[in-house]
Amino acid sequence: MAKISVIIPVYNTEKYIEKCLDSILKQTMQDLEIIIVNDGSTDNSEDVIKKYIEEHKNLRIKYLKKENGGLASARNCGVEHASRKIYIIYR
């Protein structure tokens, strides 16, 4: 089975990030690494993400926070921290 990193750039997505993560968890592939890159959100995205991580401690989730640099910058940050060779990038 392939080992895949799912990279999720986040900017002010507090209303949608939990639904996104739930969708990823419903996939049939089991060996996923989830990388969430908070690109300087100014809403409550960070609180939602941290709560989600706390509730799903059994998952392989990396949470990265950086200053806003745009979508490409957030994607690149996620790729730099990925430990897998195959990437799926949500937007």
PyMOL commands that set and color helices and strands:
alter all, ss='L'
color gray80, all
select helices_A, chain A and resi 17-25+45-55+71-81
alter helices_A, ss='H'
color red, helices_A
select strands_A, chain A and resi 4-10+32-39+61-66+86-89
alter strands_A, ss='S'
color yellow, strands_A
deselect
rebuild
show_as cartoon
